[in-house]
Amino acid sequence: VRERISDTLGDIKPPPKKEVHLIEFLLEKLAAGIDPLDIIDMAQQEKNVEMSLEDFVYLVGEDAYMDAMKKQAKEFHMNKILPEQIADLWNQVNMPAPGKQHWVKKDVERLLGIEESSGWD
């Protein structure tokens, strides 16, 4: 059975274990305003843990991740970067979007509080 699973999964790696020290490390860096991509690099260098952006969101939780994206969106917006441009930037680096494959202008506007809406597109 293990061989069949291994053959089926191929090079797919399971997400890192939800170890308390790793989660605390990630959340501490996130709270400090460090970009998720930089945190992933730091985790690899300092904790010898490889992870994808999806793994990162899984470990820190969607609420913490979305709070970080909101902070980042506000910083970009203060630097005169338009919501559509922010969405494009995040899509270029494959930042996970809320409940879908990619970011759109409306998602960023919601993070910025520009547009009221009942849900994510």
Phi, psi and chi 1 to 4 in degrees:
 res  aa     phi    psi   chi1   chi2   chi3   chi4
   1 VAL       -  -43.5  172.0      -      -      -
   2 ARG   -60.5  -37.7  -73.1 -175.5 -173.3 -164.2
   3 GLU   -65.0  -41.7  -76.4 -176.8   34.2      -
   4 ARG   -63.7  -42.8  -76.0 -168.4  -46.3 -140.1
   5 ILE   -63.6  -44.8  -68.5  172.9      -      -
   6 SER   -61.7  -43.6  178.4      -      -      -
   7 ASP   -63.9  -38.1  -69.7  -16.7      -      -
   8 THR   -70.6  -43.9  -57.3      -      -      -
   9 LEU   -77.5  -29.5  -65.7  177.0      -      -
  10 GLY    61.9 -122.8      -      -      -      -
  11 ASP   -91.5    9.2  -68.6  -25.8      -      -
  12 ILE   -68.1  128.9  -63.4  174.3      -      -
  13 LYS  -103.1  139.3  -63.9  178.3 -175.5  175.7
  14 PRO   -68.9  157.1   23.8  -30.6      -      -
  15 PRO   -64.6  156.3   20.3  -27.4      -      -
  16 PRO   -58.6  151.9  -20.2   29.9      -      -
  17 LYS   -64.3  146.6  -68.6 -179.5 -177.5  176.1
  18 LYS   -78.3   71.9  -80.7 -165.7  164.5 -171.6
  19 GLU   -87.1  136.1  -64.7  178.0    9.0      -
  20 VAL   -55.7  -46.1  173.3      -      -      -
  21 HIS   -63.3  -35.7   73.6  -80.6      -      -
  22 LEU   -70.4  -44.4  175.8   60.1      -      -
  23 ILE   -62.7  -43.2  -65.5  169.7      -      -
  24 GLU   -60.8  -41.8  -71.6  173.8  -11.0      -
  25 PHE   -59.5  -49.0  172.2   83.7      -      -
  26 LEU   -63.5  -45.3  -61.2  174.0      -      -
  27 LEU   -66.3  -36.4  -71.3  171.9      -      -
  28 GLU   -62.5  -45.5  175.9 -174.6  -49.8      -
  29 LYS   -66.9  -39.1  -58.4  -59.8 -179.1 -169.6
  30 LEU   -64.3  -43.1 -157.5   55.7      -      -
  31 ALA   -64.7  -27.3      -      -      -      -
  32 ALA   -78.3   -2.2      -      -      -      -
  33 GLY    86.6   15.7      -      -      -      -
  34 ILE   -80.3  138.6  -60.3  172.6      -      -
  35 ASP   -60.8  137.6 -178.9  -89.6      -      -
  36 PRO   -52.5  -38.9  -30.1   37.4      -      -
  37 LEU   -63.8  -38.6  -67.6  171.0      -      -
  38 ASP   -69.1  -36.3  -67.9  -26.1      -      -
  39 ILE   -64.2  -40.6  -63.0  171.2      -      -
  40 ILE   -61.0  -43.1  -69.7  170.4      -      -
  41 ASP   -62.4  -42.0  -71.0  -19.1      -      -
  42 MET   -63.5  -40.2  -66.3  168.7   85.0      -
  43 ALA   -62.7  -37.8      -      -      -      -
  44 GLN   -68.9  -42.9 -176.3  173.9    6.0      -
  45 GLN   -73.0  -44.9  -67.5  171.8    0.9      -
  46 GLU   -90.2  -29.5  -64.1  177.5   28.3      -
  47 LYS  -116.0   -2.5  -59.0  -72.0 -175.8 -177.0
  48 ASN    55.4   42.9 -161.2   29.0      -      -
  49 VAL  -121.6  121.8  175.1      -      -      -
  50 GLU   -93.8  137.9  -71.9 -170.9   35.9      -
  51 MET  -153.9  155.9   70.4 -179.0   77.3      -
  52 SER   -92.4  173.7   66.7      -      -      -
  53 LEU   -62.2  -37.4  -79.8  164.6      -      -
  54 GLU   -64.3  -40.3  -70.6   79.5    8.4      -
  55 ASP   -61.5  -42.2  -65.3  -22.5      -      -
  56 PHE   -58.1  -48.3  177.0   81.4      -      -
  57 VAL   -62.8  -41.5  174.4      -      -      -
  58 TYR   -57.7  -43.3  168.5   75.1      -      -
  59 LEU   -75.3  -42.0  -69.0  169.5      -      -
  60 VAL   -86.6  -19.6  -59.8      -      -      -
  61 GLY    94.3  148.7      -      -      -      -
  62 GLU   -64.2  -37.7 -170.2  172.8  -30.0      -
  63 ASP   -62.7  -47.3  -70.6  -18.5      -      -
  64 ALA   -63.7  -40.4      -      -      -      -
  65 TYR   -62.6  -47.3  171.9   72.0      -      -
  66 MET   -66.9  -33.7  -68.8  -53.7  -65.9      -
  67 ASP   -62.0  -41.2  -74.1  -14.9      -      -
  68 ALA   -65.6  -40.0      -      -      -      -
  69 MET   -66.4  -35.8  -61.3  -50.2  -67.4      -
  70 LYS   -63.7  -45.1 -174.5  176.0 -171.3  173.5
  71 LYS   -60.6  -44.5  -72.4  178.0 -170.6  174.2
  72 GLN   -64.9  -41.0 -166.6  173.7   80.4      -
  73 ALA   -61.2  -41.6      -      -      -      -
  74 LYS   -64.6  -39.8  -73.5 -178.6  179.0 -177.8
  75 GLU   -63.0  -45.9  -72.8  177.4   22.9      -
  76 PHE   -60.8  -44.1  -75.6  148.3      -      -
  77 HIS   -63.8  -39.0 -164.8   63.8      -      -
  78 MET   -63.5  -25.6  -74.3  174.4   42.8      -
  79 ASN   -93.0   20.2  -72.4  -50.5      -      -
  80 LYS    67.2   26.5  -53.4  -64.6 -176.8 -151.7
  81 ILE   -91.2  126.7  -60.4  173.7      -      -
  82 LEU   -72.7  151.9  -60.0  172.2      -      -
  83 PRO   -52.3  -40.0  -30.3   37.5      -      -
  84 GLU   -64.5  -37.7 -172.9  171.8   -3.5      -
  85 GLN   -69.0  -38.1  -66.7  170.6  -45.8      -
  86 ILE   -62.3  -46.4  -63.9  169.4      -      -
  87 ALA   -58.1  -43.7      -      -      -      -
  88 ASP   -62.2  -43.1  -71.8  -18.1      -      -
  89 LEU   -60.0  -47.3  -73.5  168.9      -      -
  90 TRP   -65.0  -36.6  -71.9  -15.9      -      -
  91 ASN   -67.8  -34.2  -71.2  -28.7      -      -
  92 GLN   -64.0  -32.1  -72.2  174.3   12.8      -
  93 VAL  -101.7   10.4  -65.9      -      -      -
  94 ASN    60.1   39.3  -62.3  -44.8      -      -
  95 MET   -67.3  127.4  -64.0  -61.1  -77.8      -
  96 PRO   -57.5  133.2  -25.2   35.2      -      -
  97 ALA   -97.1  157.4      -      -      -      -
  98 PRO   -69.0  104.0   24.5  -31.8      -      -
  99 GLY    73.6   16.5      -      -      -      -
 100 LYS  -157.9 -175.6   57.3 -175.1  166.5 -172.3
 101 GLN   -80.2  -29.5  -64.4  -65.1  -43.5      -
 102 HIS  -149.9  162.1   63.1  -81.9      -      -
 103 TRP   -81.7  146.8  -70.6   90.8      -      -
 104 VAL  -128.7  164.6  -64.5      -      -      -
 105 LYS   -50.7  -43.8  176.1 -176.8  168.5 -176.4
 106 LYS   -62.1  -36.0  -74.3 -176.8 -179.1 -177.4
 107 ASP   -61.1  -45.2  -64.2  -25.6      -      -
 108 VAL   -68.3  -39.9  177.2      -      -      -
 109 GLU   -60.4  -38.5  -72.2  173.9  -21.6      -
 110 ARG   -64.8  -42.0  -74.4 -172.9 -169.8  106.5
 111 LEU   -60.8  -36.6  -75.0  177.7      -      -
 112 LEU   -81.8   -9.1  -66.0  169.4      -      -
 113 GLY    76.0   19.3      -      -      -      -
 114 ILE   -78.5  -34.3  -66.5  173.0      -      -
 115 GLU  -128.8  130.9  177.5 -178.2   83.8      -
 116 GLU   -84.9  136.2  -66.6  -65.5  -38.6      -
 117 SER  -156.4  160.5  179.3      -      -      -
 118 SER   -87.2  -11.4   60.1      -      -      -
 119 GLY  -171.6 -179.9      -      -      -      -
 120 TRP   -86.6  142.1  -60.7  100.6      -      -
 121 ASP   -73.6      -  -79.8  -16.0      -      -
